[in-house]
Amino acid sequence: MNDLVVRKELNVVATGSQDYVTVRLAGQTLGIPVLAVHDVLNAQKITRIPRAPEWVSGVLNLRGRIVTAIDLRRRLGLPPREAGKTSMSVVVEHNEEPYSLQIDSVGEVLSLDNQLFEKNPVTLDPRWREVSRGIYRLEKELLPILDVDKLLAFESKDKAA
């Protein structure tokens, strides 16, 4: 018996499982494919950029590379982080450029069965649906899987939500 599953809507051949780094943002757990994550960082010194969009926090230096820091709360139209709370960052790449996605916290790495992956339900909050490839139903919550390319597609719009 062959357990190969072709998912045309994602243009991938899925068999077995995928690993995801879980992150928290405004009370929601999100998954980012492990292979898309280059680094996980604690709070960093960020240099502001004049006249940048409001969701661009600035830039940071990561081992000699300039990395654009994106405030995901602002990018998705969520309330700002509470005063005094620090953020963490997950560094990903888009169009061969590094981006630091500012999040509330990093969770664990989950290995999830591809056959349990589902399309976004229509009831999923539109701000998550807009930047999600699909979801996994965990024991206590839904886990939207971030589509980094959609999230960082700045050319088409200022906000993903």
Secondary structure, 3 states (H helix, E strand, C coil): CCCCEEEHHHCEEECCEEEEEEEEECCEEEEEEHHHCCEEECCCCCECCCCCCCCEEEEEEECCEEEEEEEHHHHCCCCCCCCCCCCEEEEEEECCEEEEEEECEEEEEEEEEHHHCECCCCCCCHHHHCCEEEEEECCCCEEEEECHHHHCCCCCCCCCC
